[in-house]
């Protein structure tokens, strides 16, 4: 169980660093909103985070 927790933490930290490097502060804020909404079970907060991430990813196509 401890190994699974450590691996999960490493994956989340790596994703946060990659998102921060690629999309800047807005990407980190979107990821934090999404994670916070999922863990606290607030759909509006997780939806806001998902919309921020979707807009950041779709921005070059628009």
ABEGO torsion letter per residue (X at the ends): XAAAAAAAAAAAAAAAAAAAAAAEAAAAAAAAAAAAAAAAGBAAAAAAAAAAAAAAAAAAAX
